[in-house]
Amino acid sequence: MLVALFEWLSQFYSGFGAFQYLTLRAILVILTALGISLMFGPRMIRALTNLKMGQPIRDDGPQTHLAKAGTPTMGGALILFSIAFSTLLWSDLSNHYVWLVLFVSVGSGLIGGYDDFLKLKEKNSKGLASRWKYLGLSLIALLAAVYLYATAKTPEITTLFFPVFKDLQWQMGWLFIPWSYFVIVGTSNAVNLTDGLDGLAIMPTILVAAALGVFVYASGNVKISEYLHIPYIAGIGELVVFCSAIFGAGLGFLWFNTYPAQVFMGDVGALSLGAALGIIAVLARQELVLVIMGGVFVMEAVSVILQVGSYKLRGKRIFRMAPIHHHYELKGWAEPKVIVRFWIITIVLVLVGLATLKVR
């Protein structure tokens, strides 16, 4: 929005031309999203508390969680608003990738928000039926995948690139559509499963979004992408602004979500943030690197799959409770210890993912 204004003003004063630089706009969008979160966070918490939008707590979970009963949820709406508003403010709105990531993230957030609302509307409600929730997420992901496939102007957009091995590639053709669908929906649900402890999901999301910002910046620059042997995707660099918005909004939310949390993000936040990471990785052609950097999300999702599969096939559980962060709680780890250790793991994995830029 402001990009067009400053571009027009630059003809009268050249200093306004500085706002065309992605690096400057990335800084400004972080500060904008962070400011919005910090400014409106307390007001949203009070409003959610007054509306009695308290998070229901499972009776079969760790007993320490019973004290969390009544903590307001749906705080992810603040994250989503901060991201969308700051992105629209500082992005080049003529870039179709910006609109695509907003469509996927906001659309997934609306589905998650409706699910949260149904859970809170009636006591003991399980919310939106799983089949309808996944149908909605699937529809959004498929629309995004089909759009990308139909508008692909270069073969790189539908090619799967393997990290480390610069010459190992797979032109997927139409298989790009189900692959992209799987990445977007899978990441969305993986982040949702991770969101079970105070600050556990938001910090890895912040870190992975920051790293993806590095990838989209490099892929959107002809010289840098050629030097690093990564695919050049024209226009993808503008998503640095979106990644920075996630970073700023996430930090602002963490201010209130850190242990002991004053507010939870709910499905409206978890599903939208996960879908956002998934679509950005697809656009940057770094899906496999996302698996590395989002290893904590993968671990959480796999633990649930293994737990359910083992119980159905063998009648036995592998973990004391799934997702796996609850397993460690039931082993006696204090909640802050689980959270910080998972953060440390994410930092290491993100550094490994970033290293793949040079190790080729």
Secondary structure as GFF3:
##gff-version 3
##sequence-region A 1 360
A	DSSP	alpha_helix	2	9	.	.	.	ID=ss1
A	DSSP	three_ten_helix	14	20	.	.	.	ID=ss2
A	DSSP	alpha_helix	22	50	.	.	.	ID=ss3
A	DSSP	three_ten_helix	63	68	.	.	.	ID=ss4
A	DSSP	alpha_helix	76	90	.	.	.	ID=ss5
A	DSSP	alpha_helix	96	121	.	.	.	ID=ss6
A	DSSP	alpha_helix	130	151	.	.	.	ID=ss7
A	DSSP	three_ten_helix	155	158	.	.	.	ID=ss8
A	DSSP	beta_strand	159	161	.	.	.	ID=ss9
A	DSSP	beta_strand	169	171	.	.	.	ID=ss10
A	DSSP	three_ten_helix	173	175	.	.	.	ID=ss11
A	DSSP	alpha_helix	176	194	.	.	.	ID=ss12
A	DSSP	alpha_helix	202	219	.	.	.	ID=ss13
A	DSSP	alpha_helix	222	228	.	.	.	ID=ss14
A	DSSP	three_ten_helix	236	238	.	.	.	ID=ss15
A	DSSP	alpha_helix	239	257	.	.	.	ID=ss16
A	DSSP	alpha_helix	266	284	.	.	.	ID=ss17
A	DSSP	alpha_helix	287	293	.	.	.	ID=ss18
A	DSSP	alpha_helix	295	314	.	.	.	ID=ss19
A	DSSP	alpha_helix	324	330	.	.	.	ID=ss20
A	DSSP	alpha_helix	335	355	.	.	.	ID=ss21
###
